[in-house]
């Protein structure tokens, strides 16, 4: 099974699939599943399937990962779309994030579709999503809205009750992940000639505000994640050396915990500074697996290591209990010469099968 999954991954790598440009890879994967006797439903470039013996009286466990990638780094030393294999390792864009999870989940799904799920306490649903890397509107958000409305090809699909989000975690279970809040700051001043000491320097206003943000301390501490993390990452001002800048912009990257809503953080920080803070998106929320969830019971029963993930995923789009777990290493993601070991794909399939077979309602 790992060999078949590895072969599928190499075919995927050879089909470029940047966010918003996943149509060719989605078509390939639908054809691959059809060749395995799986009827799929499509919503734009998202793909869904149910195991053949679906029972409406049982809850549904969703296996989900994403088929899109970021752009290839310029420092690649191998062809990012070449799917080169060497010494049991496959190199290529998206091999680790999240191609290995995709093919592992596909072959886990095929295993249970052939074996049957009558003995399982849950139905099994496969969902491969698009636009994850850029939090696009045509990915998980669209799928969940369509499932809830029972539209189009999704009319016979249930809204899942639980989910495993396939991302490179070394098959440990992320039981929480920080959200993401990006604030664009704009300081406004009055231009003037630098030699005459005229105007109001927007750069100085921004620097004062940045120092306030740097030293700001959030009162509520998460027992699971600790403090909210805040970092100013960009600043831009001025047009030439002898003009006082009347505008300075800066960017603040914030990683919230479950103790705060994104809007709450934005409003707290806006009170501290003179600059105008504008959120890019308020929906990238923090996710936490409920302690009483069957997912946590199964994690404990299977003795799977747990951690808090610093990165976001499609988990933040879901309003159902979930964990994040998949083969590979997050440290390889979005880097040149990305790779996955075939052994890790095998471990991914075995881990997903074991988790599903031992699911504890």
C-alpha positions, 0 to 999 in steps of 0.5 A, a space after each residue: 500500500 505505501 508503494 501505491 500511495 508513493 506512486 500516486 504522490 509522484 503523479 500529483 507532484 508532476 501536476 502543478 497545483 498552486 492555490 486557486 489553480 488546482 483544477 488539473 490536480 483535482 481532475 486527476 484525483 477524481 479520475 484516480 478515485 473513479 478508477 478505484 470504484 469511488 464515486 466522488 462529488 465536486 465543489 469547484 476544486 474540492 473533492 468529497 467521497 463516502 465509503 460505500 456502506 454509509 449508514 445514516 444512523 452513525 456519526 461521520 468521521 472526515 479525513 481531510 487534507 488539501 491539494 494546493 501548494 505555495 509557490 516553489 522557492 527560487 532556491 530549489 536545487 531539484 525540479 520542484 515538479 520532477 517527483 525525483 525519488 532517491 534512497 526512499 525519499 520523494 522530492 517535490 513541491 507539496 510532497 510534505 505539505 500536504 501531499 503525503 497526507 493526501 495520499 495516505 488518507 486516500 489509501 486509508 479510505 480505499 482500505 475501508 471502502 474495500 473492507 467495509 465499515 460495518 464494524 466501525 462506530 463511524 462512517 468514513 468521509 474523504 474530503 480533499 480541499 483547495 485554496 487552503 494555503 491562501 485561506 481562499 473562499 472556494 475551499 473548506 468554507 465553501 464545502 461546509 456551506 454547501 454541505 449544510 445547504 445540501 446543494 448540488 452533488 453534495 445533497 446526499 453528503 452529511 455534515 461530518 461530526 469529527 475530523 482529522 486534518 492531514 498536515 505534516 505532524 510526524 503522526 502526532 496529534 495537534 490538539 490545538 492550533 493558534 489562530 492568526 490575526 494580521 493587522 495593517 497599521 497606518 500612522 498619519 503625519 504631516 509632510 515637510 522639508 527635513 532641513 527645516 524640521 517641518 511637519 509631523 513625522 509619521 515614522 516617529 508615530 509608528 515607532 512609538 506605537 510599535 514599541 507599545 505593541 512590543 511591550 503589550 501584555 495580554 492578561 489572559 494566559 492559556 493553560 494550553 498555549 500560554 500567552 498571545 504572541 505578537 510580532 511586528 514584521 514589516 515597516 515602510 515609510 518615506 519617499 526620499 531623504 529630505 522629506 518628512 514622511 506623512 504616512 508610515 505603514 507597518 504589519 503586526 503578526 499575532 498568534 492568538 490563543 483560545 482565551 481571546 477572539 480575534 476582534 477582541 485582540 484588535 479592539 484592545 490594541 487599537 486603544 493603545 496606539 495612535 495608528 489606525 489598525 486594520 485587520 486583514 481577516 478576523 476569521 482565522 480563529 484558534 482551534 482546540 480539541 474538546 477534552 471530552 471529544 471521542 477524538 481525545 479518547 481515541 488519541 489516549 487509547 492509541 497512545 498518540 503523542 500530542 502537541 499545540 501547533 503554531 501553524 494554521 490549517 483548514 481546522 479553523 474553518 470547522 465548527 466540529 471537533 478535530 485534530 491535526 495529524 499527518 505524515 511528514 515534518 512541518 519544518 520542511 514545509 514551504 522550503 526549497 527541496 521539500 521532501 517526504 520519505 516513503 516510510 513516512 507515508 506507510 506510517 501515515 496509512 497505518 496510523 490513520 487505519 489504527 486510529 479509525 479502527 479504534 475510534 471511541 465514541 
